[in-house]
């Protein structure tokens, strides 16, 4: 549940946060309007559109992404491709997007094998009102208004909010000819259905604006159908470029002994190593307003199609709300982070961790205790550690392997029971009477 009262200008964000638009290269960002305590829910947003990842095609519901055994999933009787966990999910999907996917299943499935994000673009266009697609052709003339906001300055997380996300078009490489051919074929086949194949839902804009856009749509369906195809093709390309910079991977944490599908296998004694698994790809327009930091002050979690962002530490009034796009100071050195961010997101990171050239050991909260003097150990990222006081060194891997039972590890979030292994990505301390506590 979002903290505090309703935010009138950011309906999916806590009231202690505001949207700011600077003139520097950062553009839009979210800022705290009051001191925020760790753990506060700052944002909760449903996906504007989402698509299951290829690896989970036969083991996850294609709408809510919950795991089900293959035989327990409901397969679409027409296309034989899309699967659902329940009749309810199937009904929702049919209403929102699958009616078109099923109608053009062979063409869309062929495109999905080339690039799954193409399916996501189709669902973005179907989540919009047809008149909104026409409206997107008009650039915002009011330069004082924050991009993506409506006439009263509200960022609603609707299609206009999605359309306003950065594309970095000038910096992106040109699409391969085969890719352009696929997009052209899809636009020609789907344009009429996308623009005219569904009912209009409730809208926020004025009746006059809707009427004007509806007249344009009517012309597309009669004497100017090629313009409708051209519009859809341009929107396809626009969103494909956006997704490179704004795509969210809906993930889950599973055991390394667990298949990517979600089916669990039994483990023997020892540490249960974990990994992050990509279940789906989605677009969250409001969450995309958060800028990157290599040492962020928020943490992201997913439940089905919903993203939740919480404060990971205390945030002061006026401080920018940030999260990590992937390259994290706890996991990789500055130069490597900078290179990855520049290649995918087209910016040079200037966060505190990069300005200070923080290394993994600088950022990691070293919380392993020395068994001799209880001082914190350093050097965890290398698998070996040393005491900063008595200079005793420890081979952490070997030390943990000699224990054939479970250990109790304490970290800042509570107590965790693990076995004969370790991950240095957590801030943990080991209570010891000799070197480790055995249970």
Secondary structure, DSSP 8 states (H G I E B T S, - for coil): --SSSB-SS-TTBBTTEEEEE-SSTT-EEEEESS-B-TT-EEEEEE-SEEEE-GGGTTTB-TTT--B--GGGSEE-TTTS--EESSHHHHHHHIIIIIHHHHHTHHHHHHHHHH-THHHHHHHHHHHS-HHHHHHTTS----TTS-TT--TTS---SSHHHHHTS---GGGS----HHHHHHHHHHHHHHHHHHHHSS-----SS-HHHHHHHHHHHHHHHTT-HHHHHHHHHHHHHHHHHHHHHH-EEEEEEEETTB-TTS-B----SS---EEEEEEEEEE-TTGGGSEE-TT-SEEEEEETTEEEEEESS-B-TT-EEEE-SS--TTTS-HHHHHHHHHHHH-----SHHHHTT--HHHHS----B-TTT--BEE-GGGTEEEETTT--EEEHHHHHHT--S-EEEEETTEEEEE-S---TTS-EEE--SSSS---
